[in-house]
Amino acid sequence: MTLSYDKLSNQGAAQTIAFLHGFTQTRRSMTGLINEMSSLSTLFSAITVDAPLHGDSQHVATDVAGAADALVDTCGSAVYLGYSMGARICLHAAIQHPVEVQALILISGTAGIIDPMQRAHRKEADNELADHVEQVGTPQFISEWLSKPMFALLPDNPQEIAQRCTNTAISLATSLRMCGTGTQESLWDVLPALSMPVLLIAGAHDEAFCQHARRMKELIGSNATVQIVQDAGHSVHLEQAQTTAQLICDWLATL
């Protein structure tokens, strides 16, 4: 099973990077970050992927583990970079396919919810939100979604909003039910098994995900690096694209 993607090749590139977006976005959401990285380095080729139930992959319905398999089927051996939902999928890919995932970059990522009761509550909340999406439709839901405090520092981008609105209410609702954090298996216990280099990025204003990044670093060990970006919230790569690109390119140069 493969996903829809675009491939941007650079002749003689030393690395291939697979980019996976977050919930409600599409593969085009990574264009700004890729452009910033390309201005700093020409030593990589990019594969931008539509996650299951998003963009041109709306016909692919699967859970997080299945999404990870589909991502690796699509991209093969590469450095994997994911944001938020995409980070959770990329982390699963690294656990399930450690040979293909040469290195891992997680932006605003988590390894899931450990406590079964809290996970059940989150699943219930995700299901209620899914029902709401179907009731109000995509445009209103996107407006409500981006008004959350975690996106307070996100620049207003009508083109980005229009891209998000190409996702149907049914596909977004199904994504919440199948790939929401409440349905995801907790991976905290298996983080020490990761042997590839890992870069963990979070925005300083996104305290919960800063804590996730630091805790993941502790469990992964010396092959993990944490970078906290100032003046940024949850959407670090969109809020501080140039800074994020510099951090990523500097880290990639050490591999």
C-alpha positions as CSV (number, residue, x, y, z in Angstrom):
1,M,0.0,0.0,0.0
2,T,1.5,3.3,-1.1
3,L,0.5,7.0,-0.5
4,S,0.3,10.0,-2.9
5,Y,3.6,11.9,-3.0
6,D,5.8,14.4,-4.8
7,K,9.5,13.8,-5.3
8,L,11.9,16.7,-5.6
9,S,15.2,15.3,-6.7
10,N,18.6,17.0,-6.6
11,Q,21.3,15.4,-8.7
12,G,24.0,14.0,-6.6
13,A,22.1,14.5,-3.3
14,A,23.6,12.6,-0.4
15,Q,20.3,12.2,1.5
16,T,16.7,11.6,0.7
17,I,14.2,13.1,3.3
18,A,10.6,12.0,3.5
19,F,8.4,14.7,4.9
20,L,5.0,13.9,6.5
21,H,2.6,16.7,7.6
22,G,0.2,17.0,10.5
23,F,-3.6,16.5,11.0
24,T,-5.8,18.6,8.6
25,Q,-2.8,19.4,6.3
26,T,-1.5,18.0,3.0
27,R,1.9,17.3,1.5
28,R,2.1,20.9,0.3
29,S,2.2,22.1,3.9
30,M,5.9,21.1,3.9
31,T,6.8,23.3,0.9
32,G,7.9,26.3,3.0
33,L,10.3,24.3,5.2
34,I,11.7,22.5,2.2
35,N,12.3,25.8,0.4
36,E,14.1,27.1,3.5
37,M,16.2,24.0,3.8
38,S,17.0,24.1,0.1
39,S,18.4,27.6,0.4
40,L,20.9,26.3,3.0
41,S,21.8,22.9,1.4
42,T,21.4,21.2,-1.9
43,L,22.6,17.9,-0.5
44,F,19.2,16.3,-0.2
45,S,16.2,15.2,-2.2
46,A,12.7,15.5,-0.8
47,I,9.7,13.3,-0.9
48,T,6.5,15.0,0.4
49,V,3.7,12.5,1.3
50,D,0.0,12.8,1.8
51,A,-0.8,11.0,5.0
52,P,-3.7,8.5,5.0
53,L,-7.1,10.2,4.8
54,H,-5.5,13.5,3.8
55,G,-4.8,15.2,0.4
56,D,-4.7,12.7,-2.4
57,S,-4.4,9.8,0.0
58,Q,-8.0,10.3,1.3
59,H,-8.9,6.9,-0.1
60,V,-6.3,5.2,2.2
61,A,-7.9,4.4,5.6
62,T,-5.7,2.8,8.2
63,D,-4.4,3.1,11.8
64,V,-1.1,4.6,12.8
65,A,0.8,1.4,12.5
66,G,-0.6,0.8,9.0
67,A,0.1,4.4,8.1
68,A,3.8,3.8,9.1
69,D,4.0,0.7,6.8
70,A,2.4,2.6,3.9
71,L,4.8,5.5,4.4
72,V,7.9,3.2,4.3
73,D,6.4,1.4,1.3
74,T,6.1,4.8,-0.4
75,C,9.5,6.3,0.5
76,G,11.8,3.4,1.1
77,S,15.2,4.0,2.7
78,A,15.4,7.7,3.8
79,V,15.6,10.2,6.6
80,Y,12.0,10.5,7.9
81,L,10.7,13.9,9.1
82,G,7.2,14.2,10.6
83,Y,5.2,16.9,12.3
84,S,2.6,16.2,15.0
85,M,0.4,13.4,13.6
86,G,3.1,12.9,11.0
87,A,5.7,12.6,13.8
88,R,3.7,9.9,15.5
89,I,3.5,8.0,12.2
90,C,7.2,8.5,11.6
91,L,8.1,7.2,15.1
92,H,6.0,4.1,14.4
93,A,7.9,3.7,11.1
94,A,11.2,3.8,12.9
95,I,10.1,1.1,15.3
96,Q,8.6,-1.1,12.6
97,H,11.2,-0.5,9.9
98,P,14.5,0.4,11.6
99,V,16.6,-0.5,8.5
100,E,14.7,1.8,6.1
101,V,14.5,4.7,8.6
102,Q,18.1,6.0,8.4
103,A,17.5,8.9,10.7
104,L,14.4,10.4,12.4
105,I,13.3,14.1,12.8
106,L,10.2,14.6,15.0
107,I,8.6,18.0,15.2
108,S,6.1,18.4,18.0
109,G,6.0,14.7,18.5
110,T,4.9,12.3,21.2
111,A,5.3,8.6,21.8
112,G,1.6,8.3,22.8
113,I,-0.3,8.2,26.0
114,I,0.9,5.7,28.6
115,D,-2.0,5.5,31.0
116,P,-4.8,3.3,29.6
117,M,-7.5,5.4,31.3
118,Q,-6.2,8.6,29.9
119,R,-5.8,7.0,26.5
120,A,-9.5,5.8,26.6
121,H,-10.6,9.3,27.6
122,R,-8.6,10.8,24.6
123,K,-10.1,8.2,22.3
124,E,-13.6,9.2,23.4
125,A,-12.7,12.9,22.9
126,D,-11.3,12.2,19.4
127,N,-14.5,10.3,18.5
128,E,-16.6,13.2,19.7
129,L,-14.5,15.6,17.7
130,A,-14.9,13.4,14.7
131,D,-18.7,13.6,15.0
132,H,-18.4,17.4,15.2
133,V,-16.3,17.5,12.0
134,E,-19.0,15.6,10.1
135,Q,-21.7,17.9,11.6
136,V,-20.1,21.3,10.8
137,G,-18.0,20.5,7.6
138,T,-14.4,21.1,6.8
139,P,-14.2,24.9,6.4
140,Q,-15.8,25.6,9.8
141,F,-13.8,22.9,11.5
142,I,-10.5,24.2,10.1
143,S,-11.4,27.7,11.4
144,E,-12.2,26.2,14.8
145,W,-9.1,24.0,14.8
146,L,-6.7,26.8,14.0
147,S,-8.2,29.1,16.7
148,K,-6.9,26.7,19.4
149,P,-4.2,28.3,21.7
150,M,-1.6,25.9,20.5
151,F,-1.8,27.6,17.1
152,A,-1.8,31.2,18.4
153,L,1.6,32.0,16.9
154,L,0.8,30.4,13.5
155,P,1.0,33.1,10.7
156,D,-2.2,33.7,8.8
157,N,-1.8,31.9,5.4
158,P,-5.0,31.8,3.2
159,Q,-3.3,29.4,0.8
160,E,-2.5,27.0,3.6
161,I,-6.0,27.2,4.9
162,A,-7.4,26.5,1.4
163,Q,-5.1,23.4,1.1
164,R,-6.4,22.1,4.5
165,C,-10.0,22.6,3.2
166,T,-9.4,20.2,0.4
167,N,-9.7,17.4,3.0
168,T,-13.3,16.2,3.3
169,A,-15.1,16.1,6.6
170,I,-15.5,12.4,6.3
171,S,-11.8,11.8,5.8
172,L,-10.8,14.1,8.7
173,A,-13.3,12.4,11.0
174,T,-12.1,9.0,10.0
175,S,-8.5,10.1,10.6
176,L,-9.4,11.1,14.1
177,R,-11.1,7.8,14.8
178,M,-8.3,5.7,13.3
179,C,-5.1,7.7,13.8
180,G,-5.9,9.9,16.8
181,T,-3.6,9.9,19.8
182,G,-6.2,8.0,21.7
183,T,-6.0,5.0,19.3
184,Q,-2.2,5.0,19.1
185,E,-0.2,2.4,21.0
186,S,2.1,3.9,23.5
187,L,5.7,3.6,22.3
188,W,7.5,5.0,25.4
189,D,8.7,1.6,26.5
190,V,10.3,0.8,23.2
191,L,12.1,4.1,22.6
192,P,15.4,2.8,24.0
193,A,15.4,0.4,21.0
194,L,15.9,3.2,18.5
195,S,19.4,3.1,17.2
196,M,19.3,5.6,14.4
197,P,20.1,9.3,15.0
198,V,17.0,11.2,16.2
199,L,16.3,15.0,16.3
200,L,13.5,16.2,18.5
201,I,12.2,19.7,17.8
202,A,9.5,21.6,19.8
203,G,8.4,25.2,20.2
204,A,9.2,26.9,23.5
205,H,5.6,28.1,23.9
206,D,4.4,24.5,23.5
207,E,5.2,23.3,27.0
208,A,3.6,19.9,26.8
209,F,5.6,18.9,23.7
210,C,8.8,20.4,25.0
211,Q,8.3,18.0,27.9
212,H,7.6,15.1,25.5
213,A,10.8,15.9,23.6
214,R,13.0,16.0,26.7
215,R,11.5,12.8,28.0
216,M,12.0,11.0,24.7
217,K,15.6,12.2,24.6
218,E,16.1,10.6,28.0
219,L,14.7,7.3,26.9
220,I,16.3,7.1,23.5
221,G,19.8,8.0,24.8
222,S,22.9,9.6,23.3
223,N,21.8,9.2,19.7
224,A,19.0,11.7,20.3
225,T,19.2,15.5,20.2
226,V,16.6,18.0,21.5
227,Q,16.2,21.5,20.0
228,I,13.7,24.0,21.5
229,V,12.8,26.8,19.2
230,Q,12.1,30.2,20.8
231,D,9.1,32.3,19.8
232,A,7.3,29.2,18.5
233,G,4.4,27.1,19.5
234,H,3.1,23.8,18.1
235,S,3.7,24.5,14.4
236,V,7.4,25.2,14.8
237,H,8.3,24.7,11.1
238,L,5.6,27.1,10.0
239,E,6.1,29.7,12.7
240,Q,9.9,29.8,12.6
241,A,10.7,28.1,9.2
242,Q,14.1,29.6,8.7
243,T,15.3,28.7,12.3
244,T,13.9,25.2,12.0
245,A,15.5,24.7,8.6
246,Q,18.9,25.8,10.0
247,L,18.6,23.4,12.9
248,I,17.7,20.5,10.7
249,C,20.4,21.2,8.1
250,D,23.1,21.6,10.8
251,W,22.1,18.3,12.4
252,L,21.9,16.5,9.1
253,A,25.5,17.7,8.3
254,T,26.7,15.8,11.4
255,L,25.3,12.4,10.2
